[in-house]
Amino acid sequence: MRVPHSQQQDRTQEFIAGENDGFISSESDRQMLLMKQQDEELDEMSESIQRIGDVGLTIHEELLGQDQIIDELGMEMESTSNRLDFVQKKVGMVMKKAGMKGQLMMILFLVVLFIVLFILVFFT
């Protein structure tokens, strides 16, 4: 039993069309699954980038605060340095005016003052 040639071609074309439809359907499903996975990964990446951005903003704010603290500390150090220079100049002038005898008297006075303060602190 031989099937006529045109019928065999029709069946072959139907079979090929069915195979093509099946392939297209499976590829379409696979692509939909891939797109879904990519969407999930993009959502996760978006959340991670948002967290990194928040951390970056927090670090920026912290750095601005620390920069302000460092600037204030620098101004205080400059002011203290100026005052210390002033005091050192005054002490130098007093030492020059006092001479050797005055310096010895000042040292003796400071030692006596230290002893008195030591006694007051530790024995009262």
C-alpha positions in Angstrom: 0.0 0.0 0.0 1.6 2.9 -1.2 0.4 6.3 -0.3 0.2 8.7 -3.2 3.1 11.2 -3.4 1.0 14.3 -2.6 -0.6 12.7 0.4 2.9 11.8 1.7 4.1 15.3 1.2 1.1 16.7 3.1 1.7 14.4 6.0 5.4 15.2 5.9 4.6 18.9 5.9 2.1 18.5 8.7 4.7 16.5 10.7 7.3 19.2 10.1 4.8 22.0 11.0 4.0 20.1 14.2 7.6 19.7 15.0 8.2 23.4 14.3 5.3 24.4 16.4 6.6 22.2 19.3 10.1 23.7 18.9 8.8 27.2 18.8 6.6 26.6 21.8 9.4 25.1 23.8 11.8 27.9 22.9 9.1 30.4 23.7 8.7 28.8 27.2 12.5 28.7 27.7 12.8 32.4 26.7 9.9 33.3 29.1 11.7 31.4 31.9 15.0 33.2 31.1 13.3 36.6 31.1 11.6 35.8 34.4 15.0 34.8 35.9 16.6 38.0 34.5 13.8 40.1 36.0 14.4 38.5 39.4 18.1 39.1 39.1 17.6 42.7 38.1 15.3 43.2 41.0 17.9 41.8 43.4 20.6 43.9 41.7 18.4 47.0 42.0 17.9 46.4 45.8 21.6 45.9 46.2 22.4 49.1 44.4 19.9 51.0 46.5 21.6 49.7 49.7 25.0 50.6 48.3 23.7 54.1 47.5 22.3 54.5 51.0 25.6 53.3 52.5 27.4 55.8 50.3 25.2 58.7 51.5 25.7 57.7 55.1 29.5 57.6 54.6 29.3 61.0 52.9 27.4 62.5 55.8 29.8 61.0 58.3 32.8 62.4 56.3 31.3 65.9 56.3 30.8 65.7 60.0 34.3 64.6 60.6 35.7 67.2 58.3 33.9 69.9 60.3 35.3 68.4 63.6 38.8 68.4 62.1 38.4 72.1 61.0 37.3 73.1 64.5 40.2 71.2 66.0 42.6 72.9 63.7 41.3 76.3 64.7 41.5 75.4 68.4 45.1 74.1 67.9 46.1 77.4 66.1 44.5 79.4 68.9 46.3 77.4 71.6 49.6 77.6 69.7 49.3 81.4 69.5 48.5 81.6 73.2 51.4 79.3 74.1 53.8 81.4 72.0 52.6 84.5 73.8 53.1 82.9 77.2 56.6 81.6 76.3 57.6 85.1 75.2 56.3 86.6 78.5 58.2 83.9 80.5 61.4 84.6 78.5 61.0 88.3 79.2 60.5 87.7 82.9 63.5 85.4 83.0 65.7 88.0 81.3 64.6 90.7 83.7 65.0 88.5 86.8 68.6 87.5 86.2 70.2 84.5 87.8 69.3 85.4 91.4 65.6 86.0 90.4 65.5 82.7 88.5 66.8 80.8 91.5 64.2 82.5 93.8 61.4 81.7 91.3 62.5 78.0 91.2 62.7 77.9 95.0 59.2 79.4 95.2 57.8 76.9 92.7 59.4 74.0 94.6 57.9 75.2 97.9 54.5 75.7 96.2 54.7 72.2 94.8 55.4 70.7 98.3 52.5 72.6 99.9 50.1 71.5 97.2 51.4 68.0 97.4 50.7 68.0 101.2 47.3 69.5 100.7 46.3 67.0 98.1 47.5 63.8 99.7 47.1 64.5 103.4 43.7 66.2 103.6 
